[in-house]
Amino acid sequence: MDKIKKVYIDSRYKTNDSVSNSDFKFELKESLDLPDNTVCYIDDISIPHSWYSIEDLNNKLYIKRVYGDEPNLQTTGTILTIPVGNYNTTRLASTLQTLLRERYDGDINFPDDAMTCTYENSRGTIKITANNPFQILSDSEAIYLTENAGPTFIWVGNNAVGTSIDLTNLQSINEALRNDGYEPSSEIYGYTTYESEFIDLLNAHNVYIHCPNLGHYNSTGVRGENSIIKKVPISGGFGYLILDSVVAPHDKLDVSRQSIKTMHFSLKTVHGNVINLHGSHVSLSLIFQTYE
């Protein structure tokens, strides 16, 4: 093997065609030709926790409401878009209340609604109440409603303007609310009180570092992906550095007989979404070792 045993990677030195500091290419000055029986360790990882609890990947709340009398019931669907930012539980509750009231106050179909949203500190949950029935939809329920409500049904946004929905990427806040049920046959009118499960505002519990240029695709992620070279637990809160080093001798990649010049790194959530570092930089080291 070449004399190089360790390579330092920093997104500050990414190539010009890189997408971002969390989805970047890094080019070595010279190709690194690795002999047989060579392994690589990912070490000295430094990732700033600079992404927000609410990003544009999880900032939509889906609501179903029903009004009128049978057999002329009317179903409405609202997608509330929460401003991107870093939230604690009380700020999230107050923001949701503001959005709910802006959307439904003065709605002739739901007069005197008086919707409230509070954080229940003793249980770590968010409670929403209203005078008129509603339903906070899980992802599966939002998809079911979209596909079965009929041709006249539309989704509207914060200001009652028609909006589109991508059934393959709902961008919902349901994971934070832990709202993952499926009840298409529940009360047709819904309920007047909704309480979430324990609020989880850590929208990524691990950072999965991908690099298809290292190794021989002998790792498997939960979605079947095979380019993961390291899983880094989120050990630092917002504004802090997440540091990770080699902790186990078997945490290595077989890189035998590879020639390395340009590497493509991406930092993703368990769902495969690239994490937005909002301009912050990531660094790591590659340690190469041969064995008999």
C-alpha positions as CSV (number, residue, x, y, z in Angstrom):
1,M,0.0,0.0,0.0
2,D,1.1,3.6,-0.4
3,K,2.8,5.2,2.6
4,I,-0.5,7.1,3.4
5,K,-2.1,5.5,6.4
6,K,-4.6,8.2,7.4
7,V,-6.7,10.6,5.3
8,Y,-8.3,13.7,6.9
9,I,-11.7,14.7,5.4
10,D,-13.3,18.1,5.9
11,S,-16.3,19.5,4.0
12,R,-14.6,22.9,3.8
13,Y,-12.5,21.4,1.1
14,K,-15.3,19.8,-0.9
15,T,-15.3,19.8,-4.7
16,N,-17.0,22.6,-6.5
17,D,-19.8,20.3,-7.8
18,S,-20.7,19.2,-4.3
19,V,-24.4,19.7,-3.3
20,S,-23.8,20.9,0.3
21,N,-21.7,20.4,3.4
22,S,-23.7,17.3,4.2
23,D,-23.7,15.9,0.7
24,F,-20.3,16.5,-0.7
25,K,-17.4,15.1,-2.7
26,F,-13.8,15.1,-1.6
27,E,-10.9,14.6,-4.0
28,L,-7.5,13.4,-3.0
29,K,-4.4,14.9,-4.6
30,E,-3.3,11.5,-5.8
31,S,-5.1,8.2,-6.1
32,L,-4.8,5.8,-3.2
33,D,-4.3,2.2,-4.4
34,L,-5.1,-0.2,-1.6
35,P,-3.7,-3.8,-1.6
36,D,-5.3,-7.0,-0.6
37,N,-6.2,-7.5,3.1
38,T,-6.8,-3.8,3.8
39,V,-9.4,-2.3,6.1
40,C,-10.5,1.2,6.8
41,Y,-11.8,2.7,10.1
42,I,-13.9,5.9,10.2
43,D,-12.5,7.9,13.1
44,D,-12.4,11.4,14.6
45,I,-15.9,12.3,13.4
46,S,-17.0,15.8,14.2
47,I,-20.6,16.9,13.3
48,P,-22.2,20.1,14.5
49,H,-25.8,19.6,15.7
50,S,-27.0,22.6,13.6
51,W,-30.1,21.1,12.1
52,Y,-33.5,22.2,13.5
53,S,-36.2,20.1,15.3
54,I,-38.6,21.2,12.6
55,E,-37.2,21.2,9.1
56,D,-39.1,21.2,5.8
57,L,-39.0,17.4,6.0
58,N,-41.3,17.3,9.0
59,N,-43.3,20.5,9.2
60,K,-46.8,19.6,8.0
61,L,-49.8,18.8,10.2
62,Y,-52.7,17.0,8.4
63,I,-56.2,17.7,9.8
64,K,-59.6,16.2,8.7
65,R,-62.9,17.9,9.5
66,V,-66.5,17.0,8.7
67,Y,-69.5,19.3,8.6
68,G,-73.1,19.2,7.4
69,D,-75.8,16.7,7.9
70,E,-76.2,13.2,6.4
71,P,-76.5,12.3,3.6
72,N,-74.8,15.6,2.6
73,L,-71.7,15.4,4.8
74,Q,-68.7,17.5,3.6
75,T,-65.1,16.5,4.4
76,T,-62.4,19.1,4.5
77,G,-58.6,18.5,4.6
78,T,-56.1,21.1,5.9
79,I,-52.4,21.0,5.7
80,L,-50.9,23.3,8.3
81,T,-47.3,24.3,7.5
82,I,-45.2,25.0,10.6
83,P,-42.3,27.5,10.1
84,V,-38.9,25.8,10.0
85,G,-36.9,26.4,13.2
86,N,-35.7,24.9,16.4
87,Y,-38.6,24.4,18.8
88,N,-39.0,23.3,22.4
89,T,-42.3,21.7,23.4
90,T,-44.0,24.8,24.7
91,R,-43.1,26.9,21.6
92,L,-44.3,24.1,19.3
93,A,-47.7,24.0,21.2
94,S,-48.1,27.8,21.0
95,T,-47.2,27.9,17.3
96,L,-49.7,25.1,16.5
97,Q,-52.4,27.0,18.4
98,T,-51.7,30.2,16.4
99,L,-51.8,28.3,13.1
100,L,-55.0,26.5,14.1
101,R,-56.8,29.7,15.1
102,E,-55.6,31.5,12.0
103,R,-57.0,28.8,9.8
104,Y,-60.3,28.2,11.5
105,D,-61.3,31.4,13.2
106,G,-64.1,32.9,11.2
107,D,-64.7,29.7,9.2
108,I,-68.5,29.6,8.6
109,N,-68.4,25.8,8.7
110,F,-67.0,25.7,12.2
111,P,-68.3,28.8,14.1
112,D,-67.1,29.5,17.6
113,D,-64.4,26.9,17.3
114,A,-62.1,28.1,20.1
115,M,-59.3,25.7,19.2
116,T,-56.6,25.5,21.9
117,C,-53.2,23.7,21.9
118,T,-51.3,23.2,25.1
119,Y,-48.2,21.3,26.3
120,E,-49.0,18.8,29.0
121,N,-45.8,18.9,31.1
122,S,-46.6,16.0,33.3
123,R,-47.0,13.6,30.4
124,G,-44.7,15.2,27.8
125,T,-47.6,15.5,25.3
126,I,-49.4,18.1,23.3
127,K,-53.2,18.4,23.6
128,I,-55.5,20.0,21.1
129,T,-59.1,20.8,21.9
130,A,-61.9,22.4,19.9
131,N,-65.7,22.9,20.1
132,N,-66.2,21.1,16.8
133,P,-64.9,17.6,15.9
134,F,-61.6,17.2,14.1
135,Q,-59.0,14.5,13.4
136,I,-55.2,14.8,13.4
137,L,-54.3,12.4,10.7
138,S,-51.4,9.9,10.7
139,D,-49.5,9.5,7.5
140,S,-51.5,6.4,6.5
141,E,-54.8,8.2,7.3
142,A,-53.8,11.2,5.2
143,I,-53.0,8.9,2.3
144,Y,-56.3,6.9,2.8
145,L,-58.3,10.2,2.9
146,T,-56.6,11.5,-0.3
147,E,-57.3,8.3,-2.2
148,N,-60.9,7.7,-1.0
149,A,-62.6,11.0,-0.3
150,G,-63.8,11.5,-3.9
151,P,-63.0,13.7,-6.8
152,T,-64.3,16.9,-5.3
153,F,-62.1,16.7,-2.2
154,I,-59.0,19.0,-2.0
155,W,-56.4,19.8,0.5
156,V,-56.1,23.4,1.6
157,G,-53.2,25.2,3.3
158,N,-52.8,27.6,6.2
159,N,-54.9,30.3,4.5
160,A,-57.6,28.0,3.0
161,V,-55.9,28.0,-0.4
162,G,-55.8,24.8,-2.4
163,T,-52.5,22.9,-2.1
164,S,-51.0,19.8,-3.5
165,I,-49.9,16.7,-1.6
166,D,-47.1,14.3,-2.4
167,L,-48.2,10.9,-1.1
168,T,-44.6,9.6,-1.3
169,N,-43.3,12.4,0.9
170,L,-45.8,13.8,3.3
171,Q,-43.2,15.8,5.2
172,S,-45.5,15.3,8.3
173,I,-44.8,16.1,11.9
174,N,-46.3,12.8,12.9
175,E,-43.0,11.3,14.0
176,A,-42.5,14.1,16.5
177,L,-46.1,13.6,17.7
178,R,-45.6,9.8,17.5
179,N,-48.9,9.8,15.7
180,D,-48.7,6.6,13.7
181,G,-52.1,5.0,13.9
182,Y,-54.5,4.0,11.2
183,E,-58.2,4.4,11.9
184,P,-60.2,4.9,8.7
185,S,-63.3,3.6,10.4
186,S,-63.0,5.8,13.5
187,E,-65.7,8.3,14.4
188,I,-66.7,10.0,11.1
189,Y,-66.8,13.4,12.7
190,G,-63.6,12.8,14.7
191,Y,-63.1,14.0,18.3
192,T,-63.0,17.3,20.2
193,T,-59.8,16.4,22.1
194,Y,-56.6,15.0,20.7
195,E,-53.5,14.2,22.8
196,S,-50.3,13.1,21.2
197,E,-47.9,10.5,22.5
198,F,-44.6,11.6,24.1
199,I,-43.3,14.5,22.0
200,D,-40.0,13.7,20.3
201,L,-38.3,16.8,18.9
202,L,-35.0,15.1,18.2
203,N,-35.8,14.5,14.5
204,A,-32.7,12.4,14.0
205,H,-31.5,9.9,16.6
206,N,-28.5,8.8,14.5
207,V,-26.5,10.2,11.6
208,Y,-25.8,7.6,8.9
209,I,-22.7,8.5,6.9
210,H,-22.9,7.1,3.4
211,C,-20.0,6.7,1.0
212,P,-20.4,4.4,-2.0
213,N,-16.7,4.7,-2.8
214,L,-15.4,3.0,0.3
215,G,-15.9,-0.7,1.0
216,H,-17.5,-3.5,-0.9
217,Y,-21.1,-2.9,-0.1
218,N,-21.1,-5.3,2.8
219,S,-23.3,-3.3,5.2
220,T,-27.1,-3.2,5.1
221,G,-29.3,-0.3,6.4
222,V,-32.9,-0.6,7.6
223,R,-34.2,0.3,4.1
224,G,-31.8,-2.0,2.4
225,E,-29.2,0.6,1.4
226,N,-25.6,-0.7,1.3
227,S,-23.5,2.5,1.2
228,I,-23.5,3.2,4.9
229,I,-19.9,3.4,6.4
230,K,-20.8,4.6,9.9
231,K,-23.7,5.2,12.2
232,V,-23.2,8.0,14.6
233,P,-25.5,8.4,17.6
234,I,-26.7,11.9,18.4
235,S,-24.8,12.6,21.6
236,G,-25.0,16.4,21.6
237,G,-27.9,18.8,21.8
238,F,-28.7,21.6,19.3
239,G,-25.7,24.0,19.0
240,Y,-23.1,21.4,20.3
241,L,-20.6,19.2,18.5
242,I,-21.3,15.5,18.0
243,L,-18.0,13.6,18.4
244,D,-17.5,9.9,17.6
245,S,-14.4,7.7,17.4
246,V,-13.6,4.1,16.8
247,V,-14.9,2.1,19.7
248,A,-14.8,-1.5,18.5
249,P,-12.2,-3.5,16.5
250,H,-14.8,-5.0,14.3
251,D,-16.1,-1.6,13.2
252,K,-14.1,-1.6,10.0
253,L,-14.6,-1.6,6.3
254,D,-13.0,-4.1,3.9
255,V,-11.4,-1.9,1.2
256,S,-9.1,-4.5,-0.3
257,R,-7.9,-3.8,-3.9
258,Q,-9.7,-0.5,-4.2
259,S,-8.4,2.6,-5.9
260,I,-9.6,5.8,-4.3
261,K,-9.4,9.3,-5.7
262,T,-12.8,11.0,-5.3
263,M,-15.2,10.1,-2.5
264,H,-18.8,11.1,-2.1
265,F,-20.0,11.5,1.5
266,S,-23.6,12.2,2.6
267,L,-25.1,12.5,6.0
268,K,-28.6,11.1,6.2
269,T,-31.4,10.2,8.6
270,V,-32.7,6.7,9.0
271,H,-35.3,7.6,6.4
272,G,-32.6,8.5,3.8
273,N,-33.1,12.2,3.9
274,V,-29.9,14.3,3.7
275,I,-29.5,16.3,6.9
276,N,-29.4,20.1,6.5
277,L,-26.4,21.4,8.5
278,H,-27.3,25.0,7.6
279,G,-23.8,26.0,6.5
280,S,-21.9,24.1,9.2
281,H,-19.0,21.8,8.3
282,V,-18.3,18.1,9.1
283,S,-14.9,16.4,9.4
284,L,-13.7,12.9,9.8
285,S,-10.6,10.7,9.4
286,L,-10.0,7.5,7.4
287,I,-7.5,5.1,8.9
288,F,-6.1,2.4,6.6
289,Q,-4.6,-0.8,8.0
290,T,-3.3,-4.0,6.3
291,Y,-3.3,-7.4,8.0
292,E,-1.9,-10.8,7.2
